[in-house]
Amino acid sequence: MAQAESIPDFESGPFAEREKLGFRFADRLHRSGAEIDDAFFDSIRAVFTDPQIIELAAVAAAFEFFTRFVDSLRIPTTPLLAR
């Protein structure tokens, strides 16, 4: 799922700067762990505690894992219920 489909334009959305920084972290991790360079990591550390950074990384990585696992094995997902 592309960023635009999952979180439409979070940069201009109704999120606090701290939340946007968390989204930026997840977005960079989605593209490549190498995108979390020292300068960006320093900006994360200025706002989040070490346990919070671990949680951000774990949650973002888990969602990457689940999508790739399900898609690669062609596991059917439950369709949304019609409203």
C-alpha positions in Angstrom: 0.0 0.0 0.0 1.4 3.4 -0.9 1.9 6.1 1.6 -0.8 8.2 0.0 -3.3 5.3 0.5 -2.4 4.6 4.1 -1.9 8.0 5.6 -3.0 10.7 3.2 -0.5 13.6 3.4 0.3 13.3 7.0 2.6 16.4 6.7 -0.4 18.7 6.3 -2.8 16.6 8.3 -4.1 17.3 11.8 -1.1 15.8 13.6 1.2 17.3 16.2 4.8 17.7 15.1 5.8 14.8 17.4 3.3 12.5 15.6 4.5 13.7 12.2 8.1 12.8 13.2 6.9 9.3 14.1 5.2 9.0 10.7 8.5 10.2 9.1 10.4 7.5 11.0 8.0 4.8 9.7 8.1 6.2 6.2 11.9 6.2 6.1 12.0 2.7 7.6 9.5 1.6 4.9 11.8 2.7 2.2 15.1 1.5 3.8 16.6 1.4 7.3 19.6 3.2 5.8 17.3 6.3 5.5 17.4 6.6 9.3 20.8 8.3 9.3 22.5 9.8 12.3 21.0 13.2 11.8 17.5 11.9 11.6 18.1 9.6 14.5 19.3 12.5 16.5 16.0 14.4 15.8 14.1 11.3 16.9 16.1 11.1 20.1 15.4 14.7 20.9 11.7 14.0 21.0 11.3 10.3 22.0 12.7 8.2 24.8 14.8 5.1 23.9 11.8 2.7 24.8 9.5 4.9 22.6 12.0 4.7 19.7 12.2 0.9 20.1 8.4 0.8 20.0 8.2 3.0 16.9 10.7 0.7 15.1 9.1 -2.5 16.2 5.6 -1.4 15.2 6.7 0.0 11.8 8.8 -3.2 11.1 6.0 -5.5 12.2 3.6 -3.9 9.7 6.2 -4.2 7.0 6.6 -7.9 7.9 2.9 -8.7 8.0 2.2 -7.2 4.6 5.1 -8.8 2.9 4.4 -12.2 4.5 0.7 -12.2 3.6 1.3 -10.9 0.0 4.2 -13.2 -0.8 2.3 -16.3 0.3 -1.0 -15.1 -1.3 -2.8 -15.5 2.0 -6.4 -14.2 1.5 -7.4 -11.4 3.7 -10.9 -10.8 5.1 -12.7 -8.3 3.0 -14.2 -5.2 4.6 -17.9 -5.6 5.5 -20.3 -3.5 3.3 -22.0 -0.8 5.3 
